[in-house]
Amino acid sequence: MKLGLTYNDVLLVPKKTLLSSRSEADTKTFFTKNIQLNIPLVSSNMATVTEHKMAIAMAREGGLGVIHQFNTIAEQVYEVRRVKRSTSFVIDDPLSVHPDISIKEAVQIMKTESVTSLLIIDRYNQELVGIFTSRDYLFEDDENKLIHQVMTKKEKLITADSGISMEEAKKILHQHRIEKLPLLQVGKVKGLITTKDIKRLENWPQAARDAKGRLLVGAAVGVKDTLERAQALIAAGADVLILDVAHAHSNSVIQCLKELKANFKVEVMVGNIATVEAAKELIAAGADGLKVGIGPSAVCTTRIVAGSGVPQLTALLDICAVAKSYGVPVTADGGLKHSGDICKALAAGASTIYSGSLFAGTDEAPGIIMMKDGKRYKKYQGSASYESGHVRLEHSTGQQIKDRIDTFVEGVSNLVDYKGPVSEVIKNLMRGVQSGISYCGARNLQEMQHNAEFMQITSAGWEESKSRGMKVSE
């Protein structure tokens, strides 16, 4: 039989370093053929891990968040839009309304979309007639008034031509002490620049952005309502789709992938797989990236329930060797407990890692903080767990279900320690990754993979690797 190895079974052999400091290590990489990131970290599409708050935080640090698909199409689209609207060089499609709606209606739109202003557009000629902000209704008692009665009219607005440079826009904003600059072309709105967005651009210079300066975001789809969901997500601005199925080496997944590539001009990452045969078939069907991992996750029980899987390091070594020859990036999904595991996955050929457990329990992960025995926790549910299935059924039916549902389970749900802001988690993980690059005698991830030399170790070798002064999970 073939021997299967995972992260604890090996170590990377140290090589002479070329770096004066680990901070010099370059961590730029590709998630798919054309989606470039500044760090190789991706938060997985799990309901207790990635919604818009996590996706925004991941992209600001240079990585990527993938919005989960365990909701309605409209809800997932809303999450994607929140990410794309969070920051940009220019807001191409600023929210606008007609002047004959009430203050109450306008305020509700602003709350729903999490914006602080609305551009007012004439219903007939579609030209800008004013702007509505919180200052316009701050002391207004009658919320049924129409907004054209209280809005700041166009005559009092400072505007600029579309195509203005960022530096020129900053000068105008500063000169007139304003926070919003509508961009016009023959009287019609072509964009909006805000001081808040400019500050965000400067605060996160390493953020992963699209050509318009908006944060990158991924969105997951399954094999049900695939084309309908994909069309809505792409229209909302999703930069990459993840065709996410527990066992992606199947005719149905291959057919879905072909339909996605035939109908849309979008990058598609496909998973999960664990064999060379699966990789070859999905690449032939048009995959722009491969997601590797059958059963290594802490909340996945596939290997126990189905007795099937491939230890993660072996799966990566096998698949990455094939994918590299086709120029298709691989992401390592699951089984990562420490930054050292990330180093091993990247050295084995993965371009990025894809994780739920590393980012679960943070402020940005969905869910509330719970207290138990004096400690703080958050819920972390496997996508194939009973609890996750129960929640999805209640959500889809809109009813509370007290009886136990009949569903097949390949995952578990548990509590994870509360970790604070995800930015701190990312910072610590990336320090380890940069150290790993240095120990491989490399300056970047590509050189790391070229130089990497693995050594298989015994259980005693793993015991020796642990610090005697700290708890290290197995």
Number of C-alpha atoms within 10 A of each C-alpha: 3 5 7 13 16 19 21 19 16 20 19 19 13 16 15 10 15 15 16 9 11 19 14 15 21 16 22 17 21 20 30 24 16 15 19 19 26 20 27 25 30 28 28 31 26 26 23 24 31 27 28 26 19 28 32 26 21 29 27 24 21 25 30 33 29 28 31 24 21 22 14 12 17 12 12 23 23 17 21 28 19 20 27 25 22 18 24 23 21 25 22 16 11 18 18 19 18 21 23 14 14 18 24 15 13 22 21 12 18 17 10 10 14 12 16 13 20 21 22 26 20 16 13 7 9 13 17 21 21 24 25 25 18 13 13 16 18 8 8 12 8 11 14 12 16 18 26 19 13 18 22 19 15 15 9 9 15 14 20 18 17 18 12 12 10 13 9 11 21 16 11 17 19 12 9 9 10 13 14 19 21 24 24 18 13 9 14 17 23 18 21 22 26 20 17 13 21 17 11 16 19 10 11 13 12 16 26 24 27 17 9 13 17 23 29 30 28 27 31 27 25 18 16 9 10 16 17 11 21 26 15 15 26 19 12 19 21 26 21 24 23 27 26 21 18 17 14 24 20 13 10 11 21 23 13 18 22 16 15 22 16 11 11 13 9 17 23 26 28 31 28 24 28 26 19 17 13 20 29 15 15 25 20 12 17 19 27 26 28 32 30 30 27 27 29 21 20 18 22 24 21 19 15 12 12 10 9 12 18 21 20 25 25 19 23 31 17 17 25 26 14 17 20 13 8 13 14 22 25 31 31 29 29 24 27 24 17 14 20 19 22 26 28 25 26 26 26 26 27 32 28 29 25 27 24 27 23 25 26 30 28 24 19 23 27 21 16 12 16 14 11 9 5 7 10 15 20 23 20 26 27 25 24 21 20 21 18 21 20 18 14 16 17 13 15 11 9 9 9 11 13 8 7 8 12 9 11 10 18 20 22 18 18 14 15 17 16 19 17 13 16 20 18 12 14 21 12 11 19 20 14 19 26 23 21 27 31 26 22 26 20 25 20 18 28 18 14 22 21 14 19 23 16 15 10 13 12 11 11 8 14 14 12 10 12 12 9 9 6 7 8 12 7 6
